[in-house]
Amino acid sequence: MEKFTDNHQCFVCGTDNSQGLKLTFQYNEANNRVESQVKFPPHFQGWGNVVHGGLVSTILDEIMVKAAEFKQLKCVTGELTVKFKRPTLVNRTYSFYSKIKDIKRRIIFTEAALEDQEGKVCAVASAKLFTVD
């Protein structure tokens, strides 16, 4: 197995991925969480004007891994659960956030959410992340 290295080609945050979203993530000490914003272009839609759920899930997954990275933990996703509450629309700005809920040995339990500009939750997620060397 190859080592897990960052070659800057990640679809979500890779700075060298010409097709990627190039999202940036910030750690908010006051809320003890990682945050980001995104505006989905129309070519990421499933149904008309609605962002494909797979893309929402991808960013929720990424921001939960980032919560671990901000704590100097290198990990991969072992389990991901996403619940969609309302549609995410193209050409609108959304906020994502995540935090670590618990750590047990090599398993990191995380949660995340996506909110619209009015603060309404569009999707929530939880994950079990496994640390890697």
matplotlib code that plots the C-alpha trace (Angstrom):
import matplotlib.pyplot as plt

x = [0.0, 1.2, 1.7, -0.9, 0.6, -0.9, -0.1, -2.5, -4.9, -7.8, -11.1, -12.3, -9.2, -6.4, -4.8, -3.3, -6.6, -7.9, -11.3, -11.5, -13.4, -10.2, -12.0, -10.2, -10.9, -10.5, -10.4, -12.8, -11.4, -14.5, -16.8, -14.1, -14.9, -13.6, -15.5, -15.7, -18.0, -18.9, -20.9, -21.8, -21.7, -24.6, -22.6, -22.7, -26.5, -28.5, -32.1, -32.6, -30.9, -30.3, -26.8, -26.1, -26.2, -22.9, -21.2, -22.7, -21.6, -18.1, -17.7, -19.2, -16.7, -13.8, -14.6, -14.8, -11.3, -10.1, -11.4, -9.0, -6.1, -6.4, -5.7, -2.6, -4.4, -3.9, -6.9, -9.2, -13.0, -14.2, -17.9, -20.0, -23.7, -25.4, -29.0, -30.4, -32.9, -33.6, -32.3, -28.9, -29.2, -26.7, -25.3, -25.9, -23.3, -23.4, -21.5, -20.1, -18.7, -17.5, -16.1, -14.6, -17.1, -14.8, -11.6, -11.3, -7.9, -7.6, -11.2, -12.2, -16.0, -17.0, -20.1, -20.7, -23.5, -24.3, -26.3, -27.8, -27.3, -30.3, -28.8, -31.2, -29.6, -29.6, -27.7, -26.0, -23.4, -21.4, -18.4, -15.9, -12.4, -9.5, -6.0, -3.2, 0.5]
y = [0.0, 3.5, 6.1, 8.7, 11.9, 15.2, 15.8, 18.8, 17.0, 16.6, 17.3, 19.4, 21.3, 20.5, 23.7, 21.9, 20.3, 22.3, 20.6, 20.8, 23.1, 24.5, 25.1, 26.5, 25.6, 27.6, 26.5, 28.5, 28.3, 30.0, 27.2, 24.5, 23.6, 23.7, 25.9, 26.6, 28.1, 27.0, 28.2, 25.3, 26.1, 24.8, 21.9, 20.2, 19.9, 16.7, 17.8, 21.3, 23.9, 21.3, 20.3, 16.6, 14.9, 13.2, 16.5, 17.6, 14.3, 14.7, 18.1, 16.9, 14.1, 16.3, 18.9, 16.1, 14.9, 18.5, 18.6, 15.8, 17.4, 20.6, 18.4, 16.9, 13.6, 11.9, 9.8, 8.2, 7.8, 4.4, 5.2, 8.1, 8.9, 11.8, 13.0, 15.5, 18.0, 20.4, 20.9, 22.6, 24.9, 26.0, 29.5, 30.2, 30.4, 27.7, 27.3, 23.9, 23.2, 20.1, 19.1, 16.1, 14.5, 11.8, 9.9, 6.2, 4.7, 4.9, 5.9, 9.6, 10.3, 13.5, 15.4, 18.1, 20.2, 22.4, 25.6, 28.1, 31.8, 32.0, 29.4, 26.7, 23.2, 21.5, 18.4, 16.8, 14.1, 11.9, 9.8, 7.4, 8.2, 5.9, 7.2, 6.2, 6.3]
z = [0.0, -0.8, 1.9, 2.3, 1.0, -0.1, -3.8, -3.9, -6.3, -3.8, -5.6, -2.7, -1.4, -3.9, -5.1, -8.1, -9.3, -12.2, -12.0, -8.2, -5.8, -4.2, -0.9, 2.1, 5.7, 8.9, 12.5, 14.7, 18.3, 19.8, 18.4, 18.4, 14.8, 11.3, 8.8, 5.1, 2.5, -1.0, -3.9, -6.2, -10.0, -12.2, -13.6, -10.1, -10.2, -10.2, -10.6, -12.1, -9.9, -7.1, -6.2, -6.6, -3.1, -3.8, -3.9, -0.7, 0.9, -0.5, 1.2, 4.5, 4.4, 3.6, 6.4, 9.0, 7.9, 8.2, 11.8, 12.5, 10.5, 12.6, 15.6, 13.9, 13.2, 9.9, 9.0, 6.4, 6.4, 7.5, 7.8, 6.6, 7.3, 5.6, 6.2, 3.8, 5.3, 2.4, -1.1, -1.7, -4.7, -7.2, -7.4, -3.7, -0.9, 1.9, 5.1, 6.2, 9.7, 11.6, 14.9, 16.6, 19.1, 20.6, 20.0, 21.0, 20.2, 16.4, 15.8, 15.5, 15.8, 14.0, 12.9, 10.3, 8.9, 5.8, 6.3, 3.9, 4.3, 6.6, 8.9, 7.9, 8.0, 4.6, 5.5, 8.5, 8.7, 11.0, 10.4, 11.9, 10.8, 11.3, 12.0, 9.6, 10.0]

ax = plt.figure().add_subplot(projection="3d")
ax.plot(x, y, z, "-o")
ax.set_aspect("equal")
plt.show()
